[in-house]
Amino acid sequence: MSSLLLTSIVRLLYDWAVSASPGTDTSRLAVGYLRVSTAEQAGSGAGLQAQRAAIEREAAHRGWVLIEMYTDAAASGRSITGRPALASALGRVEGGEAGVLVVAKLDRLSRSLLDFASLMARAQRNKWNLVALDLGIDLSTPAGEFLASVMASAAQWERRIIGQRTGEALAVRKAQGVRLGRPVSLGDNVADRIRRLREQGLTLATIAETLNADEVPTAQGGARWHASTVRSVLRRTAPFGTDL
């Protein structure tokens, strides 16, 4: 019997069971997720075949019914966003159609500690099981629950370290006189005009009204100037340390 025919039969039986008994236990129903990073890997199929074989062996060993395999080909593992197949797989478990999401290797799911910790928290919160075969991760076991708590703590630590390092780097750049914030996309002629009007003693609100009357777009392409917008331009274009 071909694998395609077998998959079709399993899918039909699954659909029948769910429709016949809305309260069907889904803890033995699983979806697999496969990923390769490059187009070459996707074309050869070698990486995908190895992942598929590992998932199918584990399903047979544990008595899972694999209702579907989802594949993202030539997709980066740096983030869980932007991967349609992963989104579909997560939709199945979070929608209650399956109780297990299984991957052959943890890095096929994500290379980000923060993303993986987030997925583990989602699994625990929505009561579905996340399994990564290479590291023995299984949230249905006490060891898996312990690992989830460790990963969550490690992710929180990483977030705080990143925030601390970012703050320190910004402080150093500010001390060196580097102007921070979004790049100014306003033409030099508009900035010069605003400075000249301010030097003539016009208030920020009057300058804004003048620019609006002349239909001058803001730095971000907006149609309306406000006193706060004018002040922002003056601060961004003034020599470092100038008191405005």
C-alpha positions in Angstrom: 0.0 0.0 0.0 1.5 3.4 -1.0 2.2 6.0 1.7 -0.1 8.4 -0.1 -3.0 5.9 0.0 -2.3 5.1 3.7 -2.3 8.8 4.6 -5.6 9.3 2.8 -7.2 6.4 4.7 -5.9 7.7 8.1 -7.2 11.1 7.3 -10.7 9.7 6.4 -10.8 7.6 9.5 -9.8 10.7 11.6 -12.4 12.9 10.1 -15.1 10.2 10.6 -14.1 9.7 14.3 -14.1 13.4 15.0 -17.5 13.9 13.4 -19.0 10.8 15.1 -17.7 11.7 18.5 -17.0 15.4 19.2 -15.5 14.5 22.6 -12.8 12.2 21.0 -9.6 12.0 23.0 -6.9 13.7 20.8 -3.9 12.9 23.0 -2.9 10.1 20.6 -3.5 12.2 17.5 -0.3 13.9 16.2 0.9 16.2 13.5 4.5 16.2 12.4 6.5 19.2 11.4 9.5 19.1 9.0 11.8 21.9 7.9 14.9 22.4 5.8 16.8 25.6 5.5 17.9 25.7 1.9 16.4 25.1 -1.5 19.0 22.5 -2.2 18.0 20.5 0.8 14.4 20.8 -0.2 15.1 19.6 -3.7 17.2 16.6 -2.7 14.6 15.5 -0.1 17.3 13.8 2.0 16.9 16.0 5.0 13.1 15.8 4.9 13.1 12.0 4.4 15.3 11.5 7.5 13.0 13.8 9.6 9.9 12.1 8.3 11.3 8.6 9.0 12.2 9.5 12.6 8.7 10.9 13.3 7.0 7.9 11.7 9.1 5.5 13.8 8.3 7.3 17.0 4.6 7.4 16.1 4.5 3.7 15.5 6.4 3.0 18.8 4.1 5.2 20.9 0.8 4.4 19.1 0.2 7.8 17.8 -2.0 8.4 14.7 -0.2 10.8 12.4 -3.0 12.8 10.9 -0.7 15.0 8.8 2.9 16.1 8.1 3.6 19.7 7.5 6.7 20.9 5.7 8.4 24.3 5.3 11.0 24.0 2.6 13.9 26.5 2.3 12.8 28.3 5.5 14.9 29.9 8.2 14.8 28.6 11.8 15.7 32.0 13.3 12.0 32.8 14.0 8.7 30.9 14.2 7.0 33.6 12.2 6.7 33.6 8.4 6.4 29.8 8.1 3.0 28.8 6.7 3.4 25.1 7.4 4.3 25.7 11.0 1.4 28.0 11.4 -0.9 25.3 10.0 0.5 22.7 12.3 0.1 24.9 15.3 -3.5 25.7 14.2 -4.3 21.9 14.3 -3.1 21.4 17.9 -4.4 24.7 19.2 -7.7 24.1 17.5 -8.1 20.8 19.3 -7.8 18.6 16.2 -4.6 16.9 17.5 -2.9 16.6 20.8 0.7 16.3 19.8 3.1 18.4 17.7 6.3 16.4 17.0 9.6 17.3 15.4 12.6 15.1 14.7 15.0 17.8 15.9 14.5 20.8 18.1 16.3 23.1 15.6 13.8 22.2 13.0 11.2 23.9 15.1 13.3 26.9 16.1 16.9 28.0 16.7 15.7 30.7 19.1 15.5 30.0 22.8 13.0 32.7 23.3 10.7 31.3 20.5 11.0 27.8 21.8 10.2 28.8 25.4 7.2 30.7 24.0 6.0 27.6 22.2 6.4 25.4 25.3 4.3 27.9 27.3 1.6 27.9 24.6 1.5 24.1 24.7 1.2 24.0 28.4 -1.4 26.8 28.5 -3.6 25.2 25.7 -3.0 21.6 26.9 -1.3 20.1 23.9 2.0 18.2 23.9 5.2 19.3 22.2 7.8 16.6 21.4 11.3 17.0 20.0 12.8 13.6 19.5 16.5 14.4 19.4 16.6 15.9 22.9 13.8 13.8 24.4 11.6 16.8 25.0 8.1 15.6 25.9 5.8 17.9 27.9 3.5 15.0 28.9 6.3 13.7 31.3 7.5 15.1 34.6 11.0 15.6 33.0 9.4 17.5 30.2 7.5 19.8 32.6 10.7 20.4 34.5 12.5 21.2 31.2 9.8 23.7 30.3 10.3 25.6 33.6 14.1 25.7 33.1 13.7 26.9 29.5 11.3 29.6 30.6 13.7 30.8 33.2 16.6 30.7 30.7 14.5 32.7 28.2 13.6 35.3 30.8 17.3 35.6 31.7 18.2 36.0 28.0 15.6 38.8 27.6 17.0 40.7 30.6 20.6 40.3 29.4 19.7 41.5 25.9 17.8 44.5 27.4 20.8 45.4 29.7 23.3 45.1 26.9 21.2 47.2 24.6 20.8 49.9 27.2 24.5 50.0 27.9 25.3 50.2 24.2 22.9 53.1 23.7 24.3 54.9 26.7 27.8 54.7 25.3 26.7 55.9 21.9 24.8 58.8 23.5 27.9 59.8 25.5 29.9 59.8 22.2 27.4 62.3 20.8 25.7 59.9 18.4 22.1 61.0 17.7 19.7 58.1 18.5 16.2 57.4 17.2 14.7 57.0 13.7 16.7 58.4 10.8 15.4 61.8 9.7 13.8 61.7 6.2 13.0 65.4 6.1 14.7 67.5 3.4 17.4 69.8 4.6 15.5 72.7 3.1 12.5 72.1 5.3 14.7 71.7 8.4 16.5 74.9 7.6 13.2 76.7 7.1 11.9 75.5 10.5 15.1 76.7 12.2 14.9 80.1 10.5 11.3 80.6 11.6 12.2 79.6 15.1 15.1 82.1 15.1 12.6 84.8 14.0 10.7 84.2 17.3 7.8 82.2 15.9 6.1 79.8 18.3 6.1 76.1 17.6 2.4 76.1 16.9 2.7 79.0 14.4 5.5 77.2 12.6 3.3 74.2 12.4 0.4 76.2 11.0 2.7 77.8 8.4 3.9 74.4 7.2 0.4 73.1 7.0 -0.7 76.1 5.0 2.0 75.4 2.5 1.1 71.7 2.5 4.6 70.6 3.5 4.7 66.9 4.4 6.3 65.7 7.7 9.4 63.6 7.9 7.3 60.5 7.9 5.1 61.7 5.0 2.2 62.9 7.2 -0.1 65.8 6.1 -0.3 67.6 9.5 2.3 69.4 11.5 1.9 69.9 15.2 3.9 71.8 17.7 5.4 68.5 19.0 6.4 67.6 15.4 8.2 70.9 14.9 10.0 70.5 18.3 11.1 67.0 17.3 12.7 68.3 14.1 14.5 71.1 16.0 15.8 68.6 18.5 17.0 66.1 15.9 18.8 68.7 13.7 20.2 71.0 16.4 23.9 70.6 17.3 24.4 68.1 20.0 23.9 69.6 23.5 21.9 72.7 22.3 19.2 73.7 24.7 15.9 74.0 22.9 
